[in-house]
Structures are given as structure tokens and as C-alpha cells.
Amino acid sequence: MTAVARAAEPVDGLEQALALTAELRACVEAGDFEAAADLEAARRALLEDFFAVRPPAADLERCVGLLRELVAANDVLVGLADHLQRALAREVETLGTGRRAVRAYGAAGP
């Protein structure tokens, strides 16, 4: 996991959050959910810091661009999470079907 220091400028925090988002996606895709949770906590702290102060007017255009990139990256993460959730639901359903079949087979006897 990448160590994250508090950003000196709001735009720096957004850039760090965007970089963490890419790392977060890689962790989720690799199934490393513990590391993903740590990255999400660091990313959340950076975003909270960003929204706690008003960025300088000179940085607004860059901030808006970074926020748009962040929203797009978040949309990808949400889609990935949805896909993983559906895959897990299918596995649970398959296990349930298998258990019912074993019980029915056992109840039928020899």
C-alpha cells in the first residue's frame, strides 16, 4: 500500500486520491480486499481534507477535471463491486442447490 501524507494543496490531495483509486481498483481486481479497505480509508481522508477547504481560484479548473476523473473511476469501481457481488450471489446459490441435493439424496436412502 502507498503511504499517504496530507496534501499541501487541495489539488495535490485530489491527485493523490486519484492515484489511490487506481491502486484500489487493482487490489479489488486481485481480490486483496484488506489492502483495498486500507486504500479506501486513505482515499477518504484525502477527499475529506479536500472538501474541508475552498481551493484557490487558480486551481478550480484543474480540481474540476480531477473530480470528473475521480467520478469516472468511482463508477468503474461500483461496476466492479456489482459484478463481484453478483458472482458471489451465484456461488452462494450454487452451494445452496448442492446442499439441497445432498439432503434429498440422503433422504431417498439406498
C-alpha positions as CSV (number, residue, x, y, z in Angstrom):
1,M,0.0,0.0,0.0
2,T,1.2,3.5,-0.8
3,A,1.9,5.8,2.2
4,V,-0.2,8.9,2.0
5,A,0.9,12.2,3.5
6,R,-1.5,15.1,3.9
7,A,-1.5,17.2,0.8
8,A,-0.1,20.7,0.9
9,E,-2.6,22.0,-1.7
10,P,-6.1,20.8,-2.4
11,V,-5.3,19.9,-5.9
12,D,-2.4,17.7,-4.7
13,G,-4.9,15.8,-2.4
14,L,-7.1,15.1,-5.4
15,E,-4.2,13.9,-7.5
16,Q,-3.2,11.5,-4.6
17,A,-6.8,10.4,-4.3
18,L,-6.9,9.6,-8.0
19,A,-3.7,7.6,-7.7
20,L,-5.1,5.7,-4.8
21,T,-8.2,5.0,-6.7
22,A,-6.2,3.2,-9.4
23,E,-4.4,1.2,-6.7
24,L,-7.7,0.4,-5.1
25,R,-9.1,-0.9,-8.3
26,A,-6.0,-3.1,-8.8
27,C,-6.4,-4.5,-5.3
28,V,-10.1,-5.3,-5.8
29,E,-9.4,-6.9,-9.2
30,A,-6.7,-9.0,-7.4
31,G,-9.1,-10.0,-4.6
32,D,-6.9,-8.2,-2.0
33,F,-9.9,-6.7,-0.1
34,E,-7.9,-5.9,3.1
35,A,-5.5,-3.7,1.2
36,A,-8.4,-2.2,-0.7
37,A,-10.1,-1.2,2.6
38,D,-6.8,0.4,3.7
39,L,-6.6,2.3,0.5
40,E,-10.2,3.4,0.7
41,A,-9.6,4.8,4.2
42,A,-6.6,6.8,3.0
43,R,-8.5,8.0,-0.1
44,R,-11.5,9.1,2.1
45,A,-9.2,11.1,4.3
46,L,-7.7,12.9,1.3
47,L,-11.2,13.7,0.0
48,E,-12.4,14.9,3.4
49,D,-9.4,17.2,3.5
50,F,-10.1,18.5,0.0
51,F,-13.7,19.3,0.8
52,A,-12.9,20.9,4.1
53,V,-11.3,24.0,2.4
54,R,-12.0,26.0,-0.7
55,P,-9.3,25.5,-3.3
56,P,-7.7,28.7,-4.8
57,A,-9.4,30.1,-7.8
58,A,-6.4,29.4,-9.9
59,D,-6.8,25.6,-9.2
60,L,-10.5,25.3,-9.8
61,E,-10.3,24.2,-13.4
62,R,-7.8,21.5,-12.5
63,C,-9.8,20.5,-9.5
64,V,-13.0,20.1,-11.6
65,G,-11.1,18.0,-14.1
66,L,-9.7,15.7,-11.3
67,L,-13.1,15.4,-9.7
68,R,-14.5,14.3,-13.1
69,E,-11.8,11.7,-13.4
70,L,-12.4,10.6,-9.8
71,V,-16.2,10.2,-10.5
72,A,-15.4,8.1,-13.6
73,A,-13.0,5.9,-11.7
74,N,-15.6,5.5,-8.9
75,D,-18.2,4.5,-11.5
76,V,-15.8,1.7,-12.6
77,L,-15.3,0.6,-9.0
78,V,-19.0,0.5,-8.4
79,G,-19.5,-1.6,-11.6
80,L,-16.7,-3.9,-10.4
81,A,-18.2,-4.3,-7.0
82,D,-21.6,-5.0,-8.5
83,H,-20.1,-7.7,-10.7
84,L,-18.3,-9.3,-7.7
85,Q,-21.5,-9.2,-5.7
86,R,-23.4,-10.9,-8.4
87,A,-20.7,-13.6,-8.8
88,L,-20.7,-14.2,-5.1
89,A,-24.5,-14.5,-5.1
90,R,-24.3,-17.1,-7.8
91,E,-21.8,-19.1,-5.8
92,V,-24.0,-19.0,-2.7
93,E,-27.0,-20.1,-4.8
94,T,-24.9,-23.0,-6.3
95,L,-23.9,-24.1,-2.8
96,G,-27.5,-24.0,-1.6
97,T,-28.5,-26.1,-4.6
98,G,-25.8,-28.6,-3.8
99,R,-26.8,-28.8,-0.1
100,R,-30.4,-29.4,-1.1
101,A,-29.4,-32.1,-3.5
102,V,-27.3,-33.9,-0.8
103,R,-30.2,-33.7,1.6
104,A,-32.6,-35.1,-0.9
105,Y,-30.2,-37.8,-1.9
106,G,-29.7,-38.7,1.8
107,A,-33.4,-38.7,2.4
108,A,-34.1,-41.0,-0.5
109,G,-32.0,-43.7,1.1
110,P,-30.2,-46.6,-0.6
